């Protein structure tokens, strides 16, 4: 039971880290990467699907994403979906490939994105601390119900704190890498 609480807390912390990683991937830097278009939805025979489900998305060069739809009739729809997305991109069609050039970021926009990155990181840290609190509450309940001893509770709390510290350090590392990426000209 004690191991279940620790394992559960560690898994939830890992999910928070994964969610942060996904959120940070959506924040656009000056460089092109294929994951940028993952959340862009395009209409495909009456239903909305992700662009990467109807097209081959890859990086042409450091500043261009190439999107090649599997079907010719999807070219205009893919281009429109990318243009209408909240990414501020202006795609252009070149034969059967949609090219998405990445505009340069202004200094002010870089600072704004940096603030967004920090707030995302703070949200992840809060989620991790909430997991720690829930795990510690579960341990206290186990002591109260006389399922474990107080010594076991203290050892488990120390383990959970170590996992929390490790996860928070991982968040800080991710934020540092993303901010350096944003500020690189």
C-alpha positions in Angstrom: 0.0 0.0 0.0 2.8 2.3 0.9 4.5 1.6 -2.4 1.3 2.2 -4.3 1.0 5.7 -2.9 4.6 6.5 -3.8 4.3 4.9 -7.3 1.0 6.8 -7.9 2.5 10.1 -6.9 5.6 9.5 -9.1 3.4 8.7 -12.1 1.2 11.8 -11.6 4.3 13.9 -11.4 5.6 12.4 -14.6 2.3 13.2 -16.3 2.6 16.8 -15.2 6.1 16.9 -16.7 4.8 15.4 -20.0 1.9 17.9 -20.1 4.4 20.7 -19.6 6.6 19.3 -22.4 3.6 19.3 -24.8 2.6 22.8 -23.8 6.1 24.1 -24.3 6.3 22.5 -27.7 3.3 24.5 -28.8 5.0 27.8 -28.0 6.6 29.0 -31.2 10.3 29.9 -31.3 11.9 31.4 -34.4 12.9 28.0 -35.7 10.7 25.5 -37.5 9.8 22.2 -36.0 7.1 19.7 -37.2 5.4 19.5 -33.8 4.3 23.1 -34.1 1.4 22.1 -36.3 0.2 19.1 -34.2 -2.8 20.9 -32.7 -3.9 22.5 -36.0 -7.2 20.9 -37.0 -8.4 20.6 -40.6 -11.8 19.6 -41.9 -11.6 16.1 -43.6 -14.8 14.7 -45.0 -17.0 16.3 -42.4 -14.9 15.8 -39.3 -12.0 17.8 -37.7 -8.6 15.9 -37.7 -5.1 17.0 -36.9 -3.0 18.2 -39.9 -0.5 15.4 -39.4 -3.3 12.8 -39.9 -4.0 14.1 -43.5 -0.5 15.2 -44.5 3.1 14.5 -44.2 4.6 17.3 -42.1 8.4 17.8 -42.1 11.0 20.5 -41.7 12.3 21.8 -45.0 15.0 24.0 -43.4 15.5 26.0 -40.2 12.8 28.5 -41.1 10.3 26.4 -43.2 7.9 23.6 -42.5 6.7 21.6 -45.5 3.2 20.0 -45.4 2.4 17.6 -48.2 -1.3 16.4 -48.0 -1.9 12.8 -49.0 -4.8 13.9 -51.2 -4.6 16.7 -53.7 -8.1 18.1 -52.8 -6.8 18.7 -49.2 -4.1 21.3 -50.2 -6.4 24.3 -50.0 -8.1 23.1 -46.7 -4.7 22.5 -45.1 -3.4 25.9 -46.1 -6.6 27.6 -44.8 -6.5 25.6 -41.5 -2.8 26.7 -40.9 -3.6 30.3 -41.8 -6.7 30.4 -39.5 -4.8 28.8 -36.6 -3.7 31.0 -33.6 0.0 30.6 -34.6 0.2 33.7 -36.8 1.6 31.8 -39.8 1.2 32.6 -43.5 1.4 29.4 -45.6 1.8 29.4 -49.4 1.1 26.6 -51.8 3.8 25.4 -54.2 2.5 22.7 -56.4 1.4 19.9 -54.1 3.3 21.1 -51.1 2.2 23.8 -48.6 5.2 25.7 -47.4 5.0 27.4 -44.0 7.7 30.0 -43.5 8.5 30.9 -39.9 8.5 34.7 -39.3 11.3 36.2 -37.2 10.3 37.0 -33.6 10.5 40.5 -32.4 12.2 41.2 -29.1 8.9 42.2 -27.5 7.3 39.0 -28.6 10.2 37.0 -27.3 9.7 38.6 -23.9 6.0 37.9 -24.0 6.6 34.2 -24.9 9.2 34.0 -22.1 6.5 35.1 -19.6 4.1 32.5 -21.0 6.8 29.9 -20.6 7.5 30.8 -17.0 3.7 30.8 -16.2 3.4 27.3 -17.8 6.3 26.2 -15.7 4.8 27.6 -12.5 1.5 25.8 -13.3 3.4 22.5 -13.7 5.2 23.1 -10.3 1.8 23.8 -8.6 0.5 20.5 -10.1 3.5 18.6 -8.8 3.1 20.1 -5.4 -0.6 19.2 -5.3 0.4 15.6 -6.1 2.8 15.7 -3.1 0.1 17.1 -0.9 -2.4 14.4 -1.9 0.2 11.7 -1.4 1.1 13.0 2.1 -2.6 13.2 3.0 -3.0 9.6 1.9 -0.1 8.7 4.1 -1.6 10.5 7.1 -4.9 8.7 6.6 -3.0 5.4 6.6 -1.3 6.3 9.9 -4.7 7.3 11.4 -6.2 4.1 10.3 -3.2 2.3 11.8 -2.3 0.7 8.4 1.3 1.9 8.7 3.6 3.2 11.4 4.7 6.8 11.8 8.3 5.8 11.0 7.0 4.3 7.7 5.1 7.5 7.0 8.1 9.7 7.6 10.3 7.6 5.3 7.6 7.6 2.6 7.2 11.4 2.9 10.9 11.8 2.5 10.7 9.6 -0.7 7.8 11.6 -2.0 9.7 14.9 -1.3 12.7 13.6 -3.2 10.5 12.8 -6.2 8.9 16.2 -5.9 12.3 17.9 -5.8 13.5 15.9 -8.8 10.3 16.8 -10.8 10.6 20.5 -9.9 14.3 20.5 -11.0 13.2 18.9 -14.3 10.6 21.6 -14.8 13.3 24.3 -14.1 15.6 22.6 -16.7 12.9 22.5 -19.3 12.1 26.2 -18.7 15.7 27.1 -19.0 16.1 25.3 -22.3 12.9 26.8 -23.8 13.8 30.3 -22.7 17.3 30.0 -24.1 15.7 28.7 -27.4 13.3 31.7 -27.4 16.0 34.3 -26.8 18.4 32.9 -29.4 18.4 35.2 -32.4 
